[in-house]
Amino acid sequence: MKKQITLLASVLALNAVLVPMQASAKFDITVSIDEADVSLTKLQDSDYEVPIFIRLTQNVNLNAVEFGIDVDKRCRFSVVTRSSYADLYGEPVSMDMSCASIPGSENYAWLTWASTSVYYYETSNILLLLVKIPENAQAGDVYTIRYLTESPSDASKTHVWYNFGTNTNYAESGSVLWNDGKIAITSAEDTTEPATEPEPDYLLGDANLDGSVDILDAITVNKAILGKEELSALQVKASDLNGNGVPDSTDSLMIMKKIVGLI
């Protein structure tokens, strides 16, 4: 599984775009769920599993965190925290959050973290979702990952971003900003070789490419030998009667013989 995740992570361009979800003028906490564009080819190579980080991109000191995620109903997913996977791709999962799946659904989870120590990192990946895309996915499909402020199964559970030192719940004060994530499926990558232009026809010995072999061609080769004229790649091929790759005096002589019918 790690090999498949690493393969996909190496080609994905995961772009976190913050979209304001609240009207507060000041945001002390900002949370970003990855947005990923994945081609059908890479999706198949990764066994239809896409890694999506939930990132804490701005942060005051925290002692407690609680929120939910809602993954597109067509998908399945698992949550990776620090205790289950300490270090991914050189980017550690920072918070050792606990995850409670919502009863009766594979598409919700409620996440909590609390510690006597203060969490002070300003930028970090706080957990990872491994989202399993359905195998009938088509180009143009979009699968959403939503941030939840309330638990779908327990209305008393609301999101918490808390600092015990100041007794501040930033969620209650309206100073938490987040974006919802998504996985967009693009068309299969084109692995065909680009078409090459066919090489123009030429007559062997026709150094000036005028359509006939005559004394002017021998003169053209002699000028090229003396450095007085530069030949194009096609002229070089037309001039190279002896097949050594360059126009030389032997080619000039062979052109003269061809003119008088000796070759």
C-alpha positions, -999 to 999 in steps of 0.1 A, spaced: 0 0 0 28 24 9 44 19 -26 10 27 -42 5 58 -21 40 71 -28 36 65 -65 5 86 -67 18 113 -43 48 118 -66 27 129 -95 -2 146 -79 -3 183 -77 -22 188 -45 -33 225 -43 -49 237 -11 -71 267 -19 -86 285 11 -123 294 6 -138 316 34 -166 297 52 -173 323 79 -176 360 80 -151 367 108 -127 396 101 -98 378 118 -88 341 115 -65 327 142 -68 291 129 -68 281 92 -74 245 80 -69 233 45 -81 200 29 -61 191 -2 -76 195 -36 -62 169 -61 -63 165 -98 -58 128 -107 -56 113 -141 -74 80 -148 -40 65 -156 -25 74 -122 -57 64 -105 -54 29 -119 -17 27 -110 -25 36 -74 -53 10 -71 -78 38 -69 -65 52 -36 -57 89 -33 -39 105 -4 -55 137 9 -38 157 37 -57 178 62 -33 206 70 -31 232 97 -18 262 78 -22 289 105 -23 282 142 -21 297 177 -10 274 205 -36 246 209 -44 221 236 -75 205 222 -89 200 187 -121 184 175 -139 184 142 -154 161 116 -149 151 80 -174 140 54 -161 121 24 -182 117 -8 -207 89 -4 -194 71 -35 -160 66 -18 -146 47 12 -117 61 32 -94 54 61 -77 79 85 -39 79 91 -27 96 123 8 98 139 3 66 159 -4 45 129 19 60 104 46 82 119 63 97 87 50 99 52 71 112 22 93 132 46 62 151 58 52 139 93 17 136 104 18 159 134 -12 154 156 -19 120 172 -56 124 168 -82 98 176 -108 89 150 -143 77 157 -163 65 127 -199 76 127 -222 46 134 -240 33 103 -218 52 78 -185 47 61 -183 83 50 -181 103 82 -155 105 110 -152 126 141 -116 134 151 -104 146 185 -70 155 200 -62 167 235 -29 170 253 -15 185 285 13 200 262 7 229 239 6 222 201 25 252 186 34 243 151 21 269 126 21 247 96 17 209 96 -1 179 82 -24 170 111 -37 138 95 -40 119 62 -71 105 45 -66 76 21 -96 79 -1 -107 49 -22 -122 61 -55 -148 38 -71 -133 18 -100 -160 30 -124 -147 66 -120 -147 86 -152 -129 118 -164 -148 148 -151 -160 131 -119 -154 152 -87 -154 137 -52 -157 161 -22 -142 160 12 -160 184 36 -150 198 69 -178 193 95 -185 218 123 -210 194 139 -212 156 143 -239 141 121 -248 116 148 -245 138 179 -257 175 177 -239 182 210 -205 176 194 -192 207 177 -158 216 164 -133 228 189 -100 246 185 -90 254 221 -62 270 240 -64 262 277 -38 289 285 -61 317 274 -94 297 278 -102 305 242 -123 283 219 -115 298 185 -144 280 169 -168 297 192 -152 331 187 -156 327 149 -119 329 141 -115 295 124 -113 294 86 -113 262 65 -117 250 29 -134 218 17 -113 195 -4 -119 175 -35 -105 149 -59 -111 157 -96 -106 130 -122 -90 140 -154 -86 121 -186 -60 93 -191 -26 106 -198 -16 105 -235 14 82 -237 16 80 -275 47 93 -293 42 126 -311 38 123 -348 69 131 -368 69 149 -401 79 126 -430 112 134 -445 109 151 -479 120 131 -510 153 138 -525 174 126 -554 208 112 -545 234 136 -560 210 165 -562 231 187 -538 212 219 -545 178 202 -544 166 215 -577 153 181 -589 181 170 -612 218 160 -609 241 183 -629 273 202 -627 257 227 -603 255 199 -577 292 192 -580 299 229 -576 276 230 -545 295 201 -529 329 217 -536 318 250 -521 306 231 -490 340 214 -487 358 247 -489 335 262 -463 319 287 -487 284 273 -485 265 257 -457 243 228 -466 210 219 -449 205 184 -434 186 173 -465 213 187 -488 239 167 -468 220 135 -473 215 142 -510 252 150 -514 265 119 -496 269 94 -524 297 74 -506 276 71 -474 302 83 -450 279 110 -436 296 141 -449 300 157 -483 336 154 -495 357 153 -527 347 117 -533 311 127 -534 319 155 -558 337 131 -581 308 105 -579 284 133 -589 305 141 -620 306 104 -629 268 102 -624 263 132 -648 283 115 -676 267 81 -670 296 63 -655 276 54 -624 
